[in-house]
Amino acid sequence: MNKYLLLSLIVAMVAVVSAIPLFKARAANELMPTVGQDAPAFTLPSQDGSPISLDQYRGKWVVLYFYPKDMTSGCTIEAHNFQRDLPKYDSLNAVILGVSLDTVESHKTFCTKDSLTFKLLADPDHKVIDAYGVPLAGTPPAVHAVRDTFLISPAGKIVKVWTGVNPNTHSDDVLAAIAGMNGNDKVESKPM
């Protein structure tokens, strides 16, 4: 075998092998819940270590947002916008719950550093991320959840799903959706 052919084969193999760890996948058995379904129940620790369950917010709108990583640029922008708009969410009877693979300690640092007062939930074993069918992306060991959000009605139903959201405008989009539905538990099925 000549050396150019061998070199070409090696380069091709390296390209294939190096692409394998990169992924954005959802396991076949981890389907994303759809509009109209009951939101999967969960309990996760927040930044202060206290357990937070979805059922403790029954009667309120819940903005359950999944994000890649604490203290990164897009995630910080998204969190700051939710924090900025907390009085608006309060007036709409809504709460914000952020979920990532980060630890309680990482969330605590992020909340302290950036003055975040809403709950960030630690899901390092991705139990809730899997229950909501949120894809993972990245190269191991730097795997993270993608930016997806579920709007859950006061009755515990999923009424809207955003995938691959823009962190710069997402809080405004969510507020508009809640304001458009507030006062009733109708199902919103308009795609984003």
N, C-alpha and C positions, 0 to 999 in steps of 0.2 A: 504494500500500500504506500502510495507516495505521501510525502510529508504534508502537502497542501490539502489533500483529501482528509488525512488524519486530523490536521488542524481545524478544518471545516467541521468535522464531526464533533470534535471537542467543544468548539464554540457553540454549536447547535445544542449539545447536551447541557452545557452550562446555562444557556438561555432557558431551556425547558426546566431544568432543576431549580434555577433561581426564581422562576415564576410560580412554582408550586406553592410556597408558603403564603403568597399574596392571595387573600381571599375576601370575599364579601358574600357570605353564605347564610342561608337559613336552613336548618336541618329539615328534612322532609316531614318529620313528625312535629315540627314546631311552627304550625301555621299561625299567621297573624290573625288575631280576632278581628271580626268585621263589624261594621256599623250594624247596630241592632242587637248584637250579642251582649250577654252579661260580661262585664269586665272581670277577668281572672282575679281572684282574691290573692292577697299577699300580705306578708309582714316582713319588714326589713328594718335594720337599725339606721337611725338618722345620725347627723353630725355630732349630736350630743350623746349618742349611744342608746337613746330611748327607742323602743320598738314602735314602728309606725305601721298601721294596718289600713288597708283601703276601707274596710267597713267602719272605721271610726269617723269617716267623712261622709257617711250616708246622709242625704239631705242637702249636700253641697255639690256644686260642680267641681270636678277634679281635673286639673291639667296635669297629666302624667307624662312628663317629657324625659326621653332617654337622650343622653349626650355622650360624646366620646371620652373626655378627660378633664378633670379639674385643672384650673389655672392655665388652660391653653387659650389662644386668642379667640377663636369662634365661640368656645364654651363660655368664656368670660363675658363676651358681648351679649350672648343669649341670656345668661344669668343676670347681668346688670339690667337688661331690659325688663325681665320679669320683676326684679327688685324695684325698679323705677315705677312699674305699673301696679305694684301690690295694692295701693288704695283703690284702684279701679277694680281689681279682682275682688277685693273685700266687698265693694258696693254691689257686685254681681253675685255674691254668695259663692265665691270660687276660691279654691286653694291651689297652690302650685306645689308639685312634688317632682323633684329631679332625681333621676336614677342613672348611675354609671357603674362600671366595674371597679371604681376606686374604693378605697377603704374608708372606714369611719374617720380615721386620723387624717387622711387626705381631705375629706370633706370638711372636717373641723378647721384645718388650715385654710382651705379655700374660703369658707364662710367668714373666718376671722379676718383674713387678708382683704377680702372684697366686701365686707359688711353685708353679707347675705343673711336674711332673717327667715326665709322660707326653708322647708325641709329638703335636704339632699340625702338620698338613701343609698346605702352601700350594698352593692350586689356583686361582690367579687367572684362568687360561684355561678353567676348569671342565671339564677333560678327564675327571677322575675323577667329578666331580659328574654329568656327562652320561653316563658309562659306567654309573653306578648309577641313572640315571633320576631323580635327585633334582630336584624342581621348583625353579625360581627364582621369587622374589617380590620385590616392591618397585617403586619408580619409578626408571627410569634417571636418573642413573648410580648410584643407591643400591640396586642389585640385590643380593640375597643368596640363599643356599641356604636351603631350609626345614629344619626340624629332623626328620631321618629317621635311623634307625640300622639297621645290618645286623649280625647276629650270625653270624660265620663259624666253622665247625667247624675242628678241627685238621686235617681232611682237605681243607679249602679249599672246602667247600660252604656255601651260605647256608642257615641253619637257622631263622632268625627275622628278621622285618622289623617295625620299629615306624615308623609315620608320624605326624607331628604330635605328638611326644612332649611330656610335661609335664617341664620341666627340674627341678622340685622333687623328683620321685619316680623319675626315669628310672634312675638308678644302681641303686636298690633293685630295680626291675623287671628290669633286665638281670642283676643278680646272681642273682635267683631263677630266671631262665630258664637260666642257665649251670649253677647248682647242680642243677636238675632234669634236665639232660642230661648232666652231667659223667660221664665214664667211658665214654660211648658216642657214636657219631656219628649218632644217629637224627635224623630230620627232624621239626621242630616246625611244625605247620601251624595252630595255634590262632590266630584273628584277635585283634588288639588293639583 
